[in-house]
Each structure stands twice: as structure tokens, then as C-alpha cells.
Amino acid sequence: MITGDVVQFNEKHKWCGCLGIVTEKKEYINDIRYMVGVPMPEKGTAYIFSMESANELEYIGRAVLAEANEDEW
């Protein structure tokens, strides 16, 4: 996954079923941490962290109007 990808939290996460957009990807020694922005009507955006090793995210597709680093394309 890269920044700008649309993901859904699966049953392994307490936000199960929610859609969000990957807003940040940070690599660690043996893992990757994703920051996912989940829009909340009339409340703004909730930013939720998930480690790749936890397998809590399902890839849905590419967001049409999202920014991404050019080196990730």
C-alpha cells in the first residue's frame, strides 16, 4: 500500500468496516506503520495507526483526489 490508497479495516481492528485513506507510511526495521485518515461527518478526520504485521487493513483501491509521493507511483 502507498499513500492515497483507500483501505477498509477488517475484523481484526476495533474500527472494523470503516473506510479510510492511507495518509502516511513509515518503515521500521521489520514492519511498516500506516496512518489512515477516516473521515467522520461533521467531526473532521480521525487518524488511526496500524502496523502491517497486524493484517488489519484490506486494500480497496486508489483514491482519485489524494496526494502521493512521486516515488511511490
WOBEL-V99753 format. One record per residue. N is the residue number from 1. RES is the residue in three letters. D_LAST is the distance of its C-alpha to the last C-alpha in Angstrom with 1 decimal. Layout:
n | res | d_last
N | RES | D_LAST
N | RES | D_LAST
This chain:
n | res | d_last
1 | MET | 10.7
2 | ILE | 8.3
3 | THR | 9.5
4 | GLY | 10.3
5 | ASP | 11.2
6 | VAL | 14.8
7 | VAL | 17.1
8 | GLN | 20.8
9 | PHE | 23.2
10 | ASN | 25.4
11 | GLU | 29.1
12 | LYS | 28.5
13 | HIS | 27.8
14 | LYS | 30.3
15 | TRP | 27.9
16 | CYS | 27.9
17 | GLY | 26.8
18 | CYS | 25.0
19 | LEU | 21.6
20 | GLY | 19.3
21 | ILE | 15.8
22 | VAL | 14.1
23 | THR | 14.6
24 | GLU | 14.5
25 | LYS | 13.7
26 | LYS | 16.2
27 | GLU | 17.0
28 | TYR | 20.7
29 | ILE | 22.7
30 | ASN | 22.8
31 | ASP | 20.6
32 | ILE | 17.8
33 | ARG | 18.8
34 | TYR | 17.0
35 | MET | 18.3
36 | VAL | 18.4
37 | GLY | 19.8
38 | VAL | 22.4
39 | PRO | 23.9
40 | MET | 27.7
41 | PRO | 29.8
42 | GLU | 32.1
43 | LYS | 31.1
44 | GLY | 27.6
45 | THR | 24.8
46 | ALA | 25.4
47 | TYR | 23.0
48 | ILE | 23.3
49 | PHE | 22.3
50 | SER | 21.7
51 | MET | 21.4
52 | GLU | 19.5
53 | SER | 22.8
54 | ALA | 24.6
55 | ASN | 22.7
56 | GLU | 23.2
57 | LEU | 20.1
58 | GLU | 19.3
59 | TYR | 15.9
60 | ILE | 16.7
61 | GLY | 13.6
62 | ARG | 11.1
63 | ALA | 12.9
64 | VAL | 13.5
65 | LEU | 14.4
66 | ALA | 12.4
67 | GLU | 10.9
68 | ALA | 7.7
69 | ASN | 7.3
70 | GLU | 5.7
71 | ASP | 5.7
72 | GLU | 3.8
73 | TRP | 0.0
